[in-house]
Amino acid sequence: MGGFALGIAACLLIALFVRDELSYDKSWSNSKRLYRVYVDFFKEGKWQKAVYWPAPMYKALQNNFAGVESAGRIMSAPSFEGAGSNQVKSPETGENIYEEGFAYIDQELIDMLGWPMAYGDRKTALSEPRSLILSEEKAEKYFPGQDPVGKTLILNNNTGKPYKIGGVMKKLPGNSHIQHDFFLSLTGHQLWEGEQTDWGSSNYYTYVLLDEKADPEELTAKLPQIITQYYIPHMKASGVVDADELVNKARIALQPIEDVHLYSYDIDDNLEKGDIRIVWLFSGIAVFILLLASINFINLSTAKSAGRAREVGLRKVVGSLRSALIGQFLTESILYTAFSFLLGLGLAAVLLPFFNELAGKEMKMPWLEWWLWLAIGFSSILVGALSGLYPSFYLSQFRPAQVLKGAMRQEHRFQKRVGRVPVCHLHCADYRNDRYFLTNAAIPECKGRVRQRAGASRAGRQYPGRQPEAVCRGAP
C-alpha cells in the first residue's frame, strides 16, 4: 500500500504542475479574444521571432483593421527611466525603498485584460499623465490600512514630478506572464521627443482585443499592410535602399494570449516561460508512474489473495453463495484501493509546499474541485476492480470438497507463479549415466524439465568429441 500511495502522490503532484502550466493567462476576462502581436523575420540566414514593436504600432492596428476592438502596450525594458526598478518613497514617510517590478502600460490594456481592482476605477486609473497603479501588497507597504487612491509616490527623489496613485490592483494570478507590482501610465509619456510617432525603434509588447466575430486568420492575412503602409516608407525616408524587400523578410502574426507561456520557446520576448514539450514529457511520466504503481499493486494484491482459497471453501461449507463471495472480494479490494488513494492524496498535500519551492510555483491542493474527487473515485473503482478480479471470480468458483481435499495445490502453484518474474536462465546440471539431472532442491521448478542438446543421443549414447548437455530454464 505504501508504494502505491507514494506513486499516487507523485502522479498527483505532477498533475498539479501540468494543470498550472496549462492554465496560464486563462483568468483574464477576455482571454479567448486577446492576442499578442509578434513578427517572424529573416535575419542572418534564418527565420527568427520577436515581439518588440514601435510606439505607434498599437494605434495603427486599432485604426486600420475592423476586426480589432482595442489595442494596448506594455514596456518594461529597464534601460529606460521608470521601467524595471526605482527608488520609491511616499511623502508620509520620506524614506527611499528600492523596488523592482515597474513597467509602463496603456489604459486600454488595463481595460482589455479586465484587471481586478481593490481600490479605484479601472476605466480611469491610468487616464491621467504621471499616474500609476500598484499591487495590494505594495499599497499595504506604503499606506498600511488606507485607501491610497489620490495619494502620491516619488520615484528616484524626483519630488518635482510625483506619480499620482490611480488605483490598487488585486493580487495578480501567479499563472500569468504579466507580473509587475507597479504600472506607470503611458498617457502623455514619451521616452524621448517624438518617440510616440517613431517607427524606427521597437520597445513595446503590443496586444490586441478582437471583436467577437473577428477571424484571427483573416486578420493575420491583412497585417502585411502595416509593413507597406508604415515600415517601408519610414525605411525609405531613412535612406534604406532595399526597403521593399522587407515584405518578403518579415511576417506579422497574432499569438493567443493563452499560448504565450507554453508556445513561445522560439520567440525572443525576455520573459520567464514554460515549454509545452516539457509539459507533455511530465504528463507521460505521470501516466507511466500511475500505470506502474497500479500494475504492481494489482499484482501484489492478486498474489496475496491467492492464499484465501481455504477461506472460500469454509465459507461455502457454512452456506455462503458465490455471488456473496464475489461482492465481498470486490468491495474489499475497492475499499483498500480507495484508502490507498486517500493516503496518496494526504501525502501529496504534505509534500506540496516543498514541491512548490522546488518548481517556483504557488499551487494549492484543489480540495473543492469536483474533478479531483471524480478522478479518485473512478480510479479507485477501476484499480480496485482489477485487483479484485482473481479472488472474486476464480477463487469463488472452488467447491468446498475440492479445496479441503487437495485442490489447494493448484492454488498454491498459482500463488508462487503470479509473483515471480524470471530474470535469468537457470543452468543446472549433474552428469549421471551419460545424462544430466537436477539436484538443487531450492529450484524445484527445474525438476522434470531437462532439455538435451545435440551432444547426446536419445539413447544416452555419447558421440566422440562431443559432450552432452542438459539445460533447465527458469520458466516453461
N, C-alpha and C positions, 0 to 999 in steps of 0.2 A: 504493500500500500504506500509506503514511504517513497519508493522510487516513482510510482505512478503519480503521486501528488506533486513531487518535485518537477516531473515532466510537465504536468498541467500548469504549475506556477510559471515555469519558463515560457511555455507557449502563451500564456495569458499576458505576461509582461511584453513579449514581442508583439502580440496582437494590439496592445495598448499603444506601443510605439508606432506601429504601422497605421493605426487609426488616427493618431495625432498628426502624422505626416500627411495623410490623405485629406485632413480637414483644414489645411491651411487656406486662409483668405475666403472661407465659405461663410463666415459670420457677418460679413458686410451685407447691408440690406439689399443692395443691387448687384450682388456678386455675379449673377448669371449674365449681366449686361455690361460688366466692367471689363475693359481690355487695356493692356499696356502696349504702347507703340514701340516697336523695335525695327532695326534695319539690318538687312543681310547684305553685306558689301564685299566686293572682291578687292583684296589688297595683298601684296607680297606673294602673289601666286596662289592664293587660297581664299575661299569664302569665309567671312567672319561675321559675327553678330554682336550688336551693341544696342544700348537703349538711351544714349545721350542725344538730346535734341536742342536746337536753338530756342531762345526765349519766345519768339513769335509763332512757334510751331503749333501750340495748342489753339491759338486763335484761327490759324489757317485751317485746321481741321474742323473747328466748330462753324466757321463761316462759309466753307466751300462744299461741305458734304451734308446732304439732307438727312442721312441716317444717324448723324452724330447729334445726340441731345445736349451733351455738355462735355467739356474737356478741362483738365487741370494739371498742375505740375507740382513736383517736389524737387528741391535742390538741397543736397546735404553734403556737398563737397567741402571738406574742411579748409581748402585753400582759399576760400572766400570768407570775408569777415562776417561773423554772426553764425555761420554754419559750423557744425562739428562740436566745438567746445568753447566755453566762455567763463569769465569770472562774473558771478551773479551776486547781487545784494539787493535787499529791499530797503527802502528809506527808513523803515521802522527799526531795523537792527543795525544797518550801516556796516555790516560785516561781509566781506567778499568770500564767496564759496565757489570753488572750481566745480563746474558741472559739464557733463557731456550729454550727447543726445539732442543737439539742436539741428533744425532743418527749416528751410523756407518752404511755404506751401500756399497754394491758391485757396481762396474762399470757396471757389467752385468745387475743388476736390473734396473739401470737407463735406459739402452737401452731397456729392456723388457717393461717397462712402457711407453716408448716414451715420456719422460719428456720434456715439452716445455721449451726452454731456451731463456732468454733475452740477455745474453752475453755468449760467449764461445761455444765450440763444445761439444755437449752432449756425443759423442762417445769417447772422450778423457778427459772429465772434471775431472774424478777421477782415471785416469790410473796411476798416479804417487803416491808414498808414501807421506803421510802427505800433502795431498791436500784436499780441501773442496769446496763445492758449498753452496751458501746461497740464500735466497729469495730476491726478488726485494726490499721489504720493508727494510730488514736489509742492503742490499747493499747501498741503498739511505741514510740510517742512518749513516753508517761509511764512505762512499765515495760519498757524495752528488754530483749529476750531472756528475759522472765519470763512466768509464768502469773499474771495479776493477779487471778484469781477469789479472793474473800475479802478483798482489799485495799480501801482506801477512796480516794475523791476528795472534795475540798472545793470547794463552789461558792460563789462570791461571799464568801469569807472567813468563811462560817458554820461555824466549827470545832465548834460545839456540835451540829450536825446534819449529819454527813458522810454521803455516799452509799456504800453497800457495793456492790462490783462483783460481779454475779451471773453474768456470762458475757461472752464476747467473740464478736461476730458475724464470720463470714467476709465478705469483701468483697461488698457488695450488687451485684446486676447493674445495669449502667447503664441498662438498658431497663426501669425500674420507676418508677412515680410516687411511691413511698415512698423518700425519700433523706434519711437522717439519720445522723449519727455517734454520737449519744448518745440512748438511750431511758431515760427515768425511769419508775419503776413507778407505776401508778395505785393499787396496792394500799394501802388505808388513807389515800389522799391526797384532799384536797378543796381546791378553790380558795378557798372561804370556808365558813363554818359553815353546814351544811345544804345545800351546793351539790349533793351527790350525789343528793339526792332532789327537787331543784327542777326543775319543768317550765317555769319561766318564763324560762330563759336557755339559749341554744344555742351551744355552743362545740366540739363534738366531731364528728369524722368517725366514722361508725358503719358497721361491716361485719358481714355475716352469712355463716356457712357452712351451706349447706343439706344436708339428707340426700340420699343418692344417688338416692332415689326421689321426692324432692320436686319439684313442678312450680312454677317461679317465677311463672308467670302466675296459678295458683290462689292462691298465697300473696299476691301483689300484690292480688288481689281482696278479700282478708280484712284488709288493712292499715288501712282506714278505722276499724277497731276501736280502733286506737291513738288516733285523734282523739276518738272518742266516749267512750272509757273514761278517758283521761288528760288530753288537752289541754282539752276543753270544761269539765270540772269545775274544773280549775285556773283557767281564764279566768273562769268564773262566780264562783269564790271571790275573785278579784281585782277583781270589780266590772265586768267587761266585759258590756255589755248584750246585744250581738248575737253572743254566743259561739257560738250554734247555727249561725250562718251559715258557720262555719269548715269544716263538712262539704262545702259547695259551693265553697269557695275554696281548698282545699288537697287535693292528692292525693299520697300516699306511694307511692313506686315503688322498684324494685330495678334497679341497673345492674351488669352483669357486670364484674368487676374488669379483665378483658382489654379492655374498651371505655373504660376511664377516660381513657386517654391521648389517644385519637383522636376519641372521640364526646362530649366534654364541652365543646365550644366554646361552648355556650349555657348552661353550668352555672357558677354562681358558687362556685368552690372554692379560689381563690387558689393554684393550682398551675401550674407550668410544664408545658404540654401541647402536643400537636400538633393536627392537624386532618385528618380523613380526606379532606376535599376537596382539601387540598394534596397529599396522598399520591396521589390519583387524577390530579391535574394533573401531578405529576412522573412518574408512570407513563406517561402519554400522551406526555410529552416524550421519555422514554427510548425508547419504541417508535418514535416519529417519527424520532429521531436514528438508530436502528439501521436502520430501513427506508431512510432517505435515504442513509446510508452504504453499505448493501448494494446499492441500486439503482445508485448511482454507480459502485461497484466492479464490478458486473456489466456495466454499460455500457462502462466503460473496458476491462475485460478482453475483452469481445466485440470492440470496435473494434481492440484490439491484435492479437487472434488472427486478424483478417481478413487479415493480411499473410502468413499461413502457407500459402496455397494452393499456392505453388510447392514448399514442403517436402513437402506431401501428394503432389503429382504425382511428385516424385523418389523418395519412399519407395515409392510404388506401383510405380514402374518396377523397383525392386530386389526387389519381391515382397511388400511389406507388405500384410496383409489389412485390410479396412475395420474389422473388429471390433478388431484390434490398435490401429488409429489411434484409434478411439473410446475404448478403455480408456486409452490413453496421455493423450489430451487431458483426460479426466475426472479421472484420477489427478493430473496436473499441476495442474489447477485446484483440486482439493480440498486438495492439499498446500500450495499457495500461499495458499489461504484460511485453512487451519489455522495456518500461520505468522503470518498477519496477526492472527488471534485471539490467539495466544500473545504476539505483540508488544503488542497492546492490553491483555492481562492484565498484562504486566510494567509497562506504562506506568501502569495503574491502581494497581498496588502502589506505585509511586514517588510518585504524586500523592495517595495515600490520607491520609498524615499531614497534608498541607495542607488536604485536604477535611474531615478530622475537626476541625481547628482552626476552619475556617470554619463548619461545621454544629454545633459544640459536641457532637460525638459521640466515642465510643471504639470505633469499628468496626475490625475486623481482617479481613484477607483470608481467606476461608474455603478455605484450600488443601486441607484434608482433607474438605471437604464433597462428597458424591457428586454433588449437583445441579449444582455448578459445572462439573465436567468433563463431565457428561452434556450440559449446555447448550452448552458449547463444541464438543463432538464433533458434536452434532446440527446446530448452526448452521453449522459448517464444512462438513459434508456437503451441507446444503441450499443454502447460498450458493455453494459450490464447484461443485455440480452445475448450478445455474442459470447460472453464469458460463461453464461449460464446454459448454453445450448447443450453441451455434453452431459452434465448431470441431469438436465431436465428431460431430455428425450432418449438418451442412451441408457443411463443407469435406471431410469424409472421403468424400463421395459423388462428388467430382470424378474424372473419368477423366484419366489422365496425358496423353493426346494432346490433350484439350481445354485443359488447363491450359497446356501448353507451346506450344500454337498460338494462344493469344489469349483463351481464356475468362477469363483473369486480369482482363480489363477489367470484367467483371461484378463480380468480387470487389472490385476497386478502387473501383468505383462504390458498392458496399455499404459499404465501409470509410469512405468520405467521408460517407455519409449517416448512418450509425449514430451518429457522434459529434457531429453538427451539429444544434442545436436552433434553428430560426428564431426570432429575437427581434423582427424588424421586417419590414415590407414594403419591398422594394427597388423604387424607382421609377426607371426608366431610359428615356431617350427620345432619339431622333435623327430629325429630320424630313428625309425624302428621298422625292421623288416622291409627295407627299401622304401618306406613311406613316412610322411610327416604327420604327427598327431599333436593336438593342442594339449598342453599340460598345465597352463596357468589358470587356476581356479578363479582368479579375480576378474576374468573376462569370459564368463560362461556363454556370451553370445557367439563366441567364436567356435564353440564345440559343435561338431557336426557340419561345419561349413568349410571344409578343406577343399581347395582347388589345386589340382596338379597342373604343373606347367609341362612344357614339351620335353623336359629332361627325363621323364619316366614313362614307361608304357602303362597301359591299362592293367596289365597283369602284374605290374610291380617290378618287371624285369628292367634292369638298368642298361642303357646303351653305353658303349665305351666312350670315354671323353666327355660325357655329359652328366651333370649332376641333377638329380630330381629335386623339385621344389614344390612346396605347398604354401599357399598364401591365404591368410584369413583377412577378410575386410571387416571394418568396424560396423558396417550396417549392410543388410541384404540389398 
